[in-house]
Amino acid sequence: RKGVGSVLVQAGVDACKELDVDVVFVLGHADYYPKFGFESAATFGLSYGAEEFGPHFMVLELTPGSLKRMSGLVQYRQEFDGV
């Protein structure tokens, strides 16, 4: 509760911006990530795995309009399957 998590999330978002990433997805606490601008991915027709992930799967659009051309099932790299 000293803000370390917020600093890390913001540093990750900033790094993605520097790399010209269009969108960032997270699978995390639905009450935490919205303060960084993340929204429910389902709002944009995007999902990840089982239904129970729905409220926890969120997206942040870094390049305006990028989400308009996306829909469907999002898959993380295979390395994340065991996490």
TAHU-V132591 format. One record per helix or strand of 3 or more residues. SS is the DSSP state (a for helix, b for strand). FROM is the first residue (numbers start at 0). TO is the last residue. Records with the same first field share a line. If there is no record, write none. Layout:
SS->FROM-TO + FROM-TO
//
This chain:
a->3-17 + 32-35 + 40-43 + 50-55 + 65-68 + 77-79
b->22-26 + 56-60
//
